[in-house]
């Protein structure tokens, strides 16, 4: 997750509907980032996975997760 979506705090002065919409937008951004990261991970070969400390099985497990799961 990018630092921008991970650390953004909602201002307390926002009306409830605005807070809900901003929270929804942030959730969608996190989901999209997970989806993109998992698609990129799926394209890596065994040599690169080894370099980043992942086994092919662990990478496959991560790739198979739905976008809404952390």
N, C-alpha and C positions, 0 to 999 in steps of 0.2 A: 504494500500500500504506500502511496506517496505520502510524503510528509504533509503536504497541503491538505489532503482529506483526513489524515490521521489526527491532526492537532487542531483543526478548526473547531472552536467552541462557539456555540450559538449565543448571541447577545441576549441578555435577560429582558431587554426592553422591547423585543419583537412581540407582536401580537401572536396569540396561539396558532392561528392558521398559518401565518408566515413561518413560525418555528417548525410546524409540521411539514410544510412544503420544502423548507431548506433541509430538514432532516431526511426527507425522502430523496431529494436531489443528491445528498451526500451518500446515501445508501446505494443509489443507482451508480454513482461514480465508483464506489468501492467494488460493486459487483462487476462493472465493466473492467476494472483494473485486474481483478482476479481472473476473469475470462481471458483477457489478453495474455496475462502471465502464464496461464496454464496452456494456452495454445502455443506459446513460444517454447515452453518446457517440452511439449510433445514433439517438437521438431528437432530437439537436440539429440545427438548420437551418444553412444555409450562412452566414448572418450571424453567428451565435454562433461557429461554427467559425472564421471569419475573425478574430473578436475574440480567440480563444485561440491563434491562430497555426497553425491546421491547415487544410489543403486538404481538400475533400470526399474526394478520392482517398486521402489519408493516413489520414483518419478511417475510411474504408471498410476499408482494409487492417488497421487496428487492430481494428475490430469483428469482422472475419472470423477473427481468430486464435482458436484454441481456448483455453479457460480455463487450461489448464496451461502455456501458453507465456507467457513474460515479454515 
